[in-house]
Amino acid sequence: MKRSIAALVFCLTFFTLSQGFAKEKPRLGVLRFTNSTSAAWWSGTAGRDMQDMLAAELVTLKAFRVLERKELEAVLGEQDLGAKGRISKSTRSKIGNITGAKYLVAATVSAYEEGVSGTDGGIGIGGISLGGKKKRAYLAVDLKIIEVETGEIVDARTVEATAKSGGLGGGLRVGSFSGNLAKEKKTPAGKAIRACIMEIAEYLECALVKKDNCMAGYDAKESKRREKTKGSIDLE
């Protein structure tokens, strides 16, 4: 009888611990965005503003434990924070490795254009329709997911968005703009930025948390993007 009770207690304890581990949210750190374009709206605090926007969007999804450190600039900076004891001992990795988060997210604005041609219907971003009649803006962001303990890039993706002036469709939020980007809130550039931020957050949830059939849709987008890029290159 005692053995049966002990076995039952063990099973219940194991089940409870297993459920706890299964529900543990990945710890995520968002690095400051960088820029490789000549976009006029990029100046001053734009990189930090986009960093904060993505962090806020990830918190909204409730799928991650987001480590908000506005001065989180690079992998070595993250390591320094751990060395100075500013990160809990329970989250530290082995000596010499990066600490404090399971993943770091690095993003670079890799392309920006205004007046992009296309249909009047706009483009769908994550189920959101962006439309209008006037000025257009196209934005591409190169995303990298870095595993903290090893420093290895475990995933990379390019996220794109096209927006027009003249209104938003599909309930796209235009909040969370601050700093130098505040003035872009209702412009095509601002709408494209917001759409990219939302798409990045949803992709991270799919790739790092859900890990299910949702990846098929993103893989299809990536394949289409690659084919479009190849088609625009004139190879002899």
Secondary structure, DSSP 8 states (H G I E B T S, - for coil): -HHHHHHHHHHHHHHHHHHHHHH---EEEE---EE-S--TT--TTHHHHHHHHHHHHHHHHTSSEEE--TT--SHHHHHHHHHTT-S-GGG--STTS--S-SEEEEEEEEEEEES----TT-EEETTEEE--SS-EEEEEEEEEEEETTT--EEEEEEEEEEEESS-B-TT-------GGGGGGTTSHHHHHHHHHHHHHHHHHHIIIII-STHHHHHHHHHHHHHHHHHHTS---
